[in-house]
Every structure is written in structure tokens, then in C-alpha cells.
Amino acid sequence: MAFHWLNLAVHLNFFSNHLKLFYFNAMHSLD
């Protein structure tokens, strides 16, 4: 079970990093 939560945390972190990159790129493409 501990492995499952660790895996979930890693995936959430990865996903949030991608959202930040996407948002950053979107804001710059508007300029």
C-alpha cells in the first residue's frame, strides 16, 4: 500500500509539473 501512495505522489508531481510548463508556454505564446 505504501508503494501505491508513493507511486501516486510521483505521478501527481509529474502531472503538476507538466501543467505548469503548459501554462507557462501558453502565457508566452499570447505575447
Secondary structure, DSSP 8 states (H G I E B T S, - for coil): -HHHHHHHHHHHHHHHHHHHHHHHHHHHHT-
